[in-house]
Amino acid sequence: VWGNSPSRKGPGSQSPFIPVTIKGRRVMLFTHPRNFKGRWNRDRLHLWLTDNNRIFDIGQISIRDENAAYSSLLYKDGKLYCLHETNLQENYSLVFLELKEELNLIKSV
């Protein structure tokens, strides 16, 4: 879970961190929403990569501004998946995606 001060007064978000080995290199992948709309909005879910020296924004993985506060990543058999929540006008759903393009970008960096 990634957040700021425990004394904050607004909503937070849950972001998974998973260690993976890609092309012989150990890295950490995680998701975290970008806040483009301002206060308390978690509108666009992004995939991030770190090698413990720097952080790289792989890009947006939600389809639009879905208020995706919760997500989970899975790397299995050389494939990367994301399960994330959507909240469109208080209608909640789950979306399961295979992140093919994002994995190709990760392999190229």
Order of alpha helices (4+ residues) and beta strands (2+ residues): beta-beta-beta-beta-beta-beta-beta-alpha
